[in-house]
Amino acid sequence: MNRTRAWRRNQARKHGSDKAVRPQTFKPEKNWKLMYIRSTKLARARQLGMSYPILSTRQLLDQE
């Protein structure tokens, strides 16, 4: 039997140890600028405990 890389990958999938075979399904953002959609930025800022959009001191004073 010729045990090639394809054979080993197939065996790994069959026996459930496919962590090295299957890439991670969720990749977090590498950079804040790479998040294009406003709703995703708002959700991520909420997760991180940040305030977004970032308001200047003047804007904060005008709100009050």
Backbone as CSV, one residue per row, in Angstrom:
resi,resn,N_x,N_y,N_z,CA_x,CA_y,CA_z,C_x,C_y,C_z
1,MET,0.847,-1.185,0.000,0.000,0.000,0.000,0.891,1.246,0.000
2,ASN,0.576,2.167,-0.898,1.344,3.401,-1.021,0.699,4.474,-0.146
3,ARG,1.364,4.849,0.948,0.784,5.805,1.892,1.298,7.205,1.594
4,THR,0.564,7.863,0.725,0.933,9.211,0.315,0.335,10.234,1.260
5,ARG,0.617,11.472,0.981,0.066,12.561,1.796,-1.459,12.579,1.706
6,ALA,-1.990,12.317,0.512,-3.437,12.275,0.320,-4.056,11.166,1.165
7,TRP,-3.407,10.024,1.244,-3.911,8.913,2.042,-3.951,9.303,3.526
8,ARG,-2.858,9.947,4.001,-2.803,10.362,5.405,-3.868,11.396,5.727
9,ARG,-4.104,12.323,4.800,-5.140,13.333,5.008,-6.525,12.689,5.073
10,ASN,-6.743,11.715,4.216,-8.020,11.009,4.197,-8.225,10.234,5.503
11,GLN,-7.186,9.579,5.970,-7.280,8.841,7.231,-7.566,9.779,8.399
12,ALA,-6.931,10.929,8.389,-7.154,11.908,9.451,-8.601,12.376,9.451
13,ARG,-9.168,12.582,8.276,-10.571,13.002,8.194,-11.500,11.890,8.680
14,LYS,-11.173,10.658,8.318,-12.009,9.521,8.692,-12.050,9.316,10.201
15,HIS,-10.925,9.519,10.850,-10.825,9.208,12.274,-11.028,10.431,13.164
16,GLY,-11.446,11.543,12.579,-11.841,12.701,13.377,-10.704,13.566,13.874
17,SER,-9.480,13.245,13.572,-8.390,14.115,14.008,-8.000,15.030,12.849
18,ASP,-8.957,15.833,12.420,-8.750,16.667,11.235,-8.405,18.102,11.580
19,LYS,-7.896,18.329,12.768,-7.566,19.703,13.153,-6.472,20.278,12.269
20,ALA,-5.495,19.485,11.915,-4.410,19.965,11.065,-4.828,19.978,9.600
21,VAL,-5.822,19.177,9.257,-6.225,19.053,7.858,-7.164,20.184,7.469
22,ARG,-8.167,20.437,8.315,-9.173,21.439,8.003,-8.752,22.782,8.599
23,PRO,-8.710,23.837,7.798,-8.306,25.131,8.358,-9.364,25.669,9.312
24,GLN,-8.976,26.629,10.119,-9.884,27.225,11.082,-11.027,27.915,10.339
25,THR,-12.271,27.694,10.767,-13.408,28.249,10.041,-13.549,29.742,10.283
26,PHE,-13.234,30.214,11.491,-13.349,31.633,11.795,-11.968,32.242,11.909
27,LYS,-11.737,33.289,11.147,-10.478,34.014,11.259,-10.793,35.407,11.781
28,PRO,-10.226,35.776,12.893,-10.486,37.122,13.399,-9.821,38.176,12.508
29,GLU,-10.297,39.393,12.610,-9.723,40.459,11.798,-8.274,40.698,12.194
30,LYS,-7.452,40.982,11.211,-6.053,41.261,11.489,-5.854,42.738,11.785
31,ASN,-6.727,43.545,11.256,-6.575,44.975,11.396,-7.967,45.595,11.452
32,TRP,-8.139,46.579,12.282,-9.442,47.234,12.433,-9.900,47.814,11.095
33,LYS,-8.944,48.318,10.294,-9.299,48.930,9.007,-9.835,47.908,8.015
34,LEU,-9.579,46.620,8.242,-10.043,45.594,7.317,-11.513,45.237,7.540
35,MET,-12.111,45.780,8.588,-13.530,45.540,8.830,-14.304,46.655,8.133
36,TYR,-14.993,46.325,7.041,-15.587,47.346,6.196,-16.970,47.770,6.667
37,ILE,-17.737,46.838,7.173,-19.142,47.117,7.456,-19.276,47.723,8.856
38,ARG,-20.029,48.799,8.928,-20.199,49.531,10.184,-20.781,48.640,11.279
39,SER,-21.745,47.805,10.924,-22.381,46.951,11.933,-21.397,45.958,12.538
40,THR,-20.477,45.449,11.727,-19.481,44.518,12.275,-18.495,45.251,13.163
41,LYS,-18.165,46.498,12.791,-17.278,47.292,13.643,-17.947,47.581,14.988
42,LEU,-19.233,47.910,14.955,-19.951,48.196,16.196,-20.020,46.961,17.084
43,ALA,-20.293,45.813,16.471,-20.372,44.563,17.236,-19.023,44.199,17.832
44,ARG,-17.966,44.356,17.051,-16.624,44.020,17.537,-16.177,44.987,18.632
45,ALA,-16.507,46.260,18.471,-16.165,47.250,19.497,-16.884,46.922,20.803
46,ARG,-18.127,46.456,20.700,-18.879,46.068,21.894,-18.198,44.883,22.579
47,GLN,-17.720,43.904,21.787,-17.022,42.750,22.355,-15.742,43.164,23.054
48,LEU,-15.020,44.129,22.468,-13.742,44.557,23.013,-13.891,45.589,24.126
49,GLY,-15.114,46.088,24.323,-15.335,47.092,25.359,-14.864,48.471,24.940
50,MET,-14.798,48.713,23.634,-14.365,50.015,23.125,-15.581,50.862,22.826
51,SER,-15.371,52.165,22.740,-16.451,53.032,22.270,-16.180,53.323,20.796
52,TYR,-17.137,53.034,19.970,-17.015,53.277,18.537,-18.320,53.851,18.061
53,PRO,-18.358,54.842,17.234,-17.239,55.543,16.636,-16.502,56.390,17.669
54,ILE,-15.235,56.603,17.411,-14.406,57.365,18.337,-14.780,58.829,18.226
55,LEU,-15.181,59.398,19.344,-15.630,60.784,19.349,-14.534,61.680,19.900
56,SER,-14.432,62.855,19.314,-13.462,63.813,19.824,-14.006,64.431,21.113
57,THR,-13.164,65.153,21.815,-13.572,65.797,23.056,-14.689,66.791,22.784
58,ARG,-14.577,67.489,21.685,-15.595,68.479,21.317,-16.950,67.806,21.093
59,GLN,-16.957,66.680,20.407,-18.208,65.964,20.148,-18.813,65.453,21.446
60,LEU,-17.967,64.981,22.354,-18.469,64.501,23.634,-19.103,65.629,24.439
61,LEU,-18.477,66.802,24.402,-19.024,67.955,25.127,-20.318,68.449,24.496
62,ASP,-20.427,68.363,23.182,-21.640,68.797,22.494,-22.824,67.886,22.788
63,GLN,-22.558,66.618,23.094,-23.645,65.675,23.394,-24.347,66.029,24.698
64,GLU,-23.614,66.583,25.638,-24.181,66.863,26.973,-24.973,68.119,27.031
